Amino acid sequence: MKLESLRAHLLKKKGAYEDFPFGPEVMVFKVRGKMFALVFLEDSLLSINLKCDPDLAMHLRGFYNAVRPGYHMNKKHWNTVFLDGSIPDEEVFAMINESYDLVVKGLKKADKQRLEKLSDD
């Protein structure tokens, strides 16, 4: 997967925006101020941290060698996914969708309402 297609998919999520709070080497994607994806730019192999249901996180780690406990994150709730081509793009996109949905689910009611008011352009 190329960075451009990854970035485009992340920014398609309603209310998503990118930020660089940790410096230029980590592209962070947020919704209503909450992180749902971190893309590491300084390594030769593209990788992304994604939030995940704990049971699903363990399953994915057992199924894919390219999925590991979240680097610098709560390892129960976050996975690091190495985009080495071993995981189909559709599966990576499903992991991104799961991460986004979990973060949105945890938003305050007012933030969810603001997000719902955004157009689906």
Buried (B, 14 or more C-beta within 10 A) or exposed (E): BEEEEBBEBBEEBEBBEEEEEEEEEBBBBBBBEBBBBBBBEEEEEBBBBBBBBEEEBBEBBEEBEBBBBBEEBEBEBBBBBBBEEEBEBEBBBEBBBBBBBBBBEEBEEEBBEEBEEEEEE
